[in-house]
Amino acid sequence: MEETVEYTTTNKIGNSTVLSATFSADEVSAMRREATLAMAGKLRIPGFRPGKAPLSIVAKYVSDEELKDDVLQKAASQTYVAFLKEHKETDALIFEPELVDSVLEDDAAKGLKVDVRVFEMPKADHNLWSSVEVEDVPTDTAKAVERRIRALVDAVTETSPKDGPAAHGDSVTVTVATEKSQNPYHTEFTVGEGEVGKAYEPFLTGMNVGESKHFSVQMQESALEGDITLDGVAEKHIPEVNDEFARTVGAFDSLVELRKTLEEDEQHKADDARKDTIFGRAIETAAEKLGIDFPGYVRRDATQERLGEIKDSLARNGLSLNEYLKYNNISAEQLTKDVEADAVKLLQRDLLMEATERACSIVAGDVDIEAYVELHKGELGKAGIDTTTENGRKTIRNVIVWENTRSLIAGAVQLKELSETKQEAQ
């Protein structure tokens, strides 16, 4: 029967094609009989060995709904097989066919019509990626370098107990009792520095150890009111940032050498972050451009797997999913919707990566693996990857192919400058 199935292509949506096929009453009858025979071998019918009961008896133990589902799946499968026979590049087809619509009258004499959706591997070659345009990412590292230097300054700054009132720049320990908290809490910060230090500065300046004051402050997150007690105050001896400082914090001969090392390190991290962002934007743009989608069962499985990971993560932190939903004031339906959107993005990324690997023939040989092992011995050891085993080498091969594919994509796309508004925001 499969050889006689005829279909028409009714719609092409992104990486999927909808096929429409019609089956005669005789074909439907034959499929029902085949489905009944298959079920007969699984049923335990009193007085008969498995598979030996007459079909008329078997039919009494099989519901019409079960038969209908089986017939629809057979019709979908036969339509798919007919499509495969005309399209010899079977590697280009992915996933099982999805039944999207069917018309099966109660009266089998009227036959059957099915719409089946088949999915193809997207064509993700160099031409695709070079046609994708995404916004570039600025890599100004000056602020990051200054943050690193401030952190080094804080690390070597010494303090000594101070007699007298607290002042700007002093390190203080305090006890805070707010109207919202049941118990007072202790904290330490520098007067006038950071959000907390700036907020409490008007109240702490001039206070002596043991004194308390009522306060009312506006933080970024919320407003606080209560009492603050000064438990201790220390003067900070901040070192001058010069060549001597550079020699103190590391094996550097000068401040210039320290800054150069930090700038190179921050530039390396910024370049990696820029590459990651460009890659992510390229994947999203290409997925939308190609209209990449997946069968319903693939989306559902990915969503359920991700929800399971979230539940496990919450359980490790002593929370149930219901508690999480309550605390975040969201419904289970909204969470599932959000998780599905994220799951689909990951599916699109993985599919486009696989398609690019195939189209661009990206592989990793033994020489590539040995070079990678030599360069990343420490990291591989920490990750517990045994480079002498087949599984270990397979893992390394997959990492190399992934990184090379990611680099190809990030390097091939067209970059456009950020708008002035977005540059100012960053």
C-alpha positions in Angstrom: 0.0 0.0 0.0 2.9 2.3 0.8 3.9 2.4 -2.9 0.6 3.9 -4.0 0.4 6.7 -1.4 0.2 10.1 -3.2 0.6 13.4 -1.4 0.7 17.1 -2.1 2.9 19.7 -0.5 0.4 22.2 1.0 2.6 24.5 3.0 6.2 25.2 3.8 7.0 26.9 7.1 10.6 27.6 7.9 12.4 24.2 8.2 9.2 22.2 7.9 6.9 21.1 5.1 3.2 20.1 5.5 2.2 17.1 3.3 -1.4 16.3 2.6 -2.5 12.7 1.7 -5.8 11.0 1.1 -6.5 7.3 1.7 -9.4 5.4 0.2 -12.0 3.4 2.2 -10.2 0.2 1.3 -6.9 1.5 2.4 -8.4 2.6 5.8 -10.0 -0.8 6.2 -6.6 -2.5 5.5 -4.9 -0.3 8.1 -7.6 -1.0 10.7 -7.2 -4.7 10.1 -3.4 -4.4 10.4 -3.8 -2.4 13.6 -6.2 -5.0 15.0 -3.8 -7.9 14.2 -0.9 -6.1 15.9 -3.1 -5.6 19.0 -4.2 -9.2 19.0 -0.7 -10.4 19.8 -0.5 -8.2 22.9 -4.0 -8.9 24.3 -4.8 -11.6 26.8 -8.2 -12.9 25.8 -9.8 -15.7 27.9 -9.8 -19.0 26.0 -7.3 -18.0 23.4 -3.5 -18.0 23.2 -1.9 -14.6 22.4 -2.5 -13.7 18.8 -4.8 -16.7 18.1 -8.2 -15.1 18.8 -10.4 -14.3 15.7 -10.4 -10.7 14.7 -14.1 -10.5 15.4 -13.4 -11.4 19.0 -10.3 -9.1 19.2 -12.4 -6.2 18.0 -14.5 -6.4 21.1 -11.5 -5.8 23.3 -10.1 -2.9 21.3 -11.7 0.6 21.5 -12.5 2.6 18.4 -10.3 5.4 19.8 -7.3 3.1 20.0 -7.8 1.9 16.5 -8.3 5.4 15.2 -5.0 6.5 16.8 -3.2 3.6 15.3 -4.7 4.2 11.8 -3.7 7.8 11.9 -0.1 7.0 12.9 0.1 4.5 10.1 -1.3 7.0 7.6 1.2 9.6 8.7 4.1 7.1 8.5 3.1 6.0 5.0 2.9 9.6 3.9 6.3 10.2 5.3 7.8 7.1 3.6 6.4 8.3 0.3 8.1 11.6 0.8 11.4 10.0 1.6 11.3 7.9 -1.6 11.1 11.1 -3.6 13.8 12.9 -1.5 16.9 10.8 -1.5 18.8 13.1 0.9 17.4 11.4 3.9 20.1 12.9 6.2 18.3 16.3 5.6 15.2 15.0 7.4 15.1 15.1 11.1 12.6 14.1 13.9 9.6 11.9 13.4 6.8 13.2 11.3 4.1 15.2 13.2 0.4 14.7 12.5 -1.0 18.2 12.4 -4.6 17.5 11.1 -6.8 14.6 10.1 -10.3 13.9 8.9 -11.6 10.4 9.6 -15.3 10.1 9.4 -17.1 7.6 11.6 -18.2 6.1 8.4 -15.0 4.4 7.2 -16.4 4.3 3.7 -15.6 7.9 3.3 -11.9 7.4 3.7 -9.2 9.4 5.4 -7.3 12.7 4.9 -4.2 13.5 6.9 -1.8 16.5 7.0 1.7 15.5 8.1 4.5 17.9 9.0 8.1 16.8 8.2 11.2 18.7 9.4 14.4 19.3 7.6 17.9 20.1 8.7 18.3 23.9 8.0 21.0 24.9 5.5 23.5 26.7 7.7 26.5 27.2 5.5 29.0 30.2 5.3 26.6 32.0 3.0 23.9 32.0 5.6 26.1 33.3 8.4 27.6 36.0 6.2 24.1 37.3 5.4 23.2 37.6 9.1 23.6 41.1 10.6 23.9 41.7 14.3 24.8 44.6 16.6 28.5 44.7 17.7 29.5 44.7 21.3 31.8 47.5 22.7 34.9 46.2 24.6 36.0 49.2 26.8 38.1 47.7 29.6 39.2 50.9 31.3 36.5 50.6 34.1 37.2 46.9 34.6 40.9 47.6 35.1 40.2 50.4 37.6 37.9 48.0 39.5 40.7 45.5 39.7 43.1 48.0 41.0 40.6 49.2 43.7 40.1 45.6 44.7 43.9 45.2 45.1 44.1 48.4 47.1 41.4 47.1 49.4 43.2 43.8 49.8 46.4 45.5 51.1 44.8 48.4 53.0 45.5 48.1 56.7 43.3 49.6 59.5 44.0 50.7 63.1 41.6 51.4 65.9 40.5 55.1 66.0 39.8 57.2 69.0 37.1 59.8 68.4 34.1 60.1 66.1 33.5 58.3 62.8 34.3 60.3 59.7 34.3 59.9 55.9 36.5 57.1 54.8 36.6 55.2 58.1 35.9 51.5 58.4 33.0 51.0 60.8 31.1 48.0 62.4 27.5 48.7 63.3 24.4 47.1 64.6 21.2 47.9 62.6 17.7 47.3 63.9 15.0 48.1 61.4 11.2 48.2 61.8 10.9 45.4 59.2 13.4 43.0 60.7 12.7 40.9 63.8 16.3 40.7 64.9 19.1 43.3 64.7 22.0 42.5 62.4 25.7 43.4 62.3 27.5 44.7 59.3 30.8 46.4 58.3 31.4 49.0 55.6 33.3 52.2 54.8 31.6 55.5 55.6 30.8 57.3 52.4 31.7 54.5 50.0 29.2 52.3 48.1 25.4 52.5 48.4 25.3 51.5 52.0 28.2 53.7 53.1 26.8 56.7 51.4 23.3 56.1 52.7 24.4 55.9 56.4 27.1 58.6 56.2 24.9 61.5 57.4 24.0 59.6 60.5 27.4 58.1 61.3 29.6 61.1 60.8 30.4 62.5 64.2 29.1 59.5 66.2 31.3 57.8 68.8 31.5 54.1 69.6 28.5 53.0 71.7 26.2 55.8 70.4 23.0 55.1 68.6 20.8 57.1 66.2 17.5 56.8 64.6 17.7 56.7 60.8 15.6 56.8 57.7 17.4 55.9 54.4 16.4 55.2 50.8 18.2 52.3 49.3 18.0 51.3 45.6 15.9 48.3 46.5 13.7 49.7 49.4 13.4 52.3 52.1 14.6 51.5 55.6 14.0 53.1 59.0 15.3 52.1 62.4 18.2 52.5 64.8 21.9 52.2 64.1 24.6 51.7 66.8 28.3 52.3 66.2 30.1 49.3 67.5 33.6 50.1 66.3 35.5 52.5 64.1 38.9 52.1 62.5 41.1 54.4 60.4 42.1 53.1 57.0 45.7 53.4 55.8 45.2 53.3 52.0 48.5 52.7 50.1 49.5 55.0 47.3 49.1 53.4 43.9 52.7 53.5 42.6 55.6 51.2 41.7 56.0 50.1 45.3 52.3 49.2 45.4 52.7 47.1 42.2 55.6 45.2 43.8 53.5 44.6 46.9 50.6 43.0 45.1 52.5 40.7 42.7 55.7 40.1 40.8 55.6 43.4 38.9 58.5 45.8 38.6 56.3 48.8 38.1 52.8 50.2 38.1 53.0 50.3 34.3 53.7 46.6 34.1 50.8 45.9 36.5 48.3 47.9 34.5 49.5 46.3 31.3 48.9 42.8 32.7 45.5 43.7 34.0 44.6 45.4 30.7 45.6 42.3 28.7 43.7 40.0 31.0 40.6 42.2 30.9 40.8 42.6 27.1 41.0 38.8 26.8 37.9 38.4 28.9 36.1 41.2 27.1 36.9 39.6 23.7 35.5 36.2 24.9 32.4 37.9 26.2 32.0 39.9 23.0 32.3 36.7 21.0 29.7 34.9 23.1 27.3 37.8 22.7 27.7 38.1 19.0 27.3 34.3 18.7 24.1 34.4 20.7 22.7 37.2 18.7 23.6 35.4 15.4 21.9 32.2 16.5 18.7 34.1 17.4 18.7 36.1 14.2 19.3 33.0 12.0 16.7 31.0 13.8 14.1 33.7 13.2 15.3 34.2 9.6 15.0 30.5 8.8 11.8 30.0 10.8 13.3 27.1 12.7 10.7 25.1 14.6 10.3 21.6 16.2 7.5 19.0 16.6 5.3 19.4 19.5 6.7 16.3 21.3 10.2 17.7 21.0 9.2 21.0 22.5 7.3 19.3 25.3 10.2 16.9 26.2 12.7 19.8 26.3 10.4 21.8 28.5 9.7 19.0 30.9 13.4 18.2 31.1 14.2 21.9 32.0 11.4 22.0 34.5 12.8 18.9 36.1 16.2 20.6 36.4 14.6 23.6 38.0 12.7 21.4 40.6 16.0 19.5 41.4 17.8 22.8 41.9 15.1 24.2 44.1 15.0 20.9 46.2 18.8 21.2 46.8 18.1 24.6 48.3 15.2 23.4 50.4 12.4 24.8 48.3 9.5 23.2 46.5 8.2 24.4 43.1 5.0 25.7 44.7 7.0 27.7 47.2 9.1 29.2 44.4 6.0 30.1 42.4 4.5 31.7 45.5 7.6 33.8 46.4 8.0 35.0 42.8 4.2 35.6 42.4 3.9 33.7 39.1 1.6 30.9 38.0 2.7 27.4 37.0 1.4 28.2 33.5 3.5 31.3 33.1 6.6 29.4 34.4 6.0 26.6 31.9 5.6 29.2 29.1 8.8 31.0 30.0 10.7 27.7 30.3 9.4 26.5 27.0 10.6 29.7 25.3 14.1 29.2 26.8 14.1 25.5 25.9 13.2 26.2 22.3 16.1 28.7 22.0 18.5 26.0 23.2 17.1 23.6 20.7 17.5 26.1 17.9 21.1 26.8 19.0 22.0 23.1 19.0 20.3 22.4 15.7 22.0 25.3 14.0 25.4 24.3 15.4 24.9 20.7 14.1 23.7 22.1 10.7 26.8 24.3 10.5 29.2 21.5 11.4 27.7 19.4 8.5 27.5 22.2 5.9 31.0 23.5 6.7 32.6 20.1 7.3 34.0 21.1 10.7 35.9 18.1 12.3 38.6 17.5 14.8 41.3 14.9 14.2 43.8 13.3 16.5 46.4 16.0 15.9 43.8 18.6 17.0 42.9 16.6 20.1 46.6 16.2 21.1 47.2 19.9 20.7 44.1 20.7 22.8 45.2 18.3 25.5 48.6 19.9 25.7 47.2 23.4 26.0 44.5 22.6 28.5 46.0 19.9 30.7 45.2 21.6 34.0 41.6 22.4 33.1 40.9 18.9 31.8 42.3 17.4 35.0 40.1 19.6 37.2 37.1 18.6 35.1 37.9 14.9 35.6 38.3 14.2 31.9 40.6 11.2 31.3 42.3 12.1 28.0 43.6 8.5 27.6 40.1 6.9 27.2 37.9 6.9 24.1 35.1 8.7 26.0 37.5 11.4 27.1 38.9 12.0 23.6 35.3 12.0 22.3 34.5 14.8 24.8 37.5 16.8 23.7 36.7 16.3 20.0 33.1 17.6 20.7 34.5 20.6 22.5 36.9 21.5 19.7 34.2 21.1 17.0 31.8 23.3 19.1 34.4 26.0 19.7 35.5 26.0 16.0 31.8 26.2 14.9 31.1 29.0 17.3 34.2 30.9 16.1 33.2 30.5 12.4 29.7 31.8 13.1 30.9 34.8 15.2 33.5 35.6 12.6 31.3 35.3 9.6 28.3 37.5 10.6 28.0 41.2 9.5 28.4 43.6 12.5 26.7 46.9 12.8 27.5 49.6 15.3 25.2 50.2 18.3 22.9 53.2 18.1 24.0 56.2 20.1 21.2 55.6 22.6 22.4 52.0 23.3 26.0 53.1 23.6 25.1 55.7 26.2 23.1 53.0 28.1 26.1 50.8 28.2 
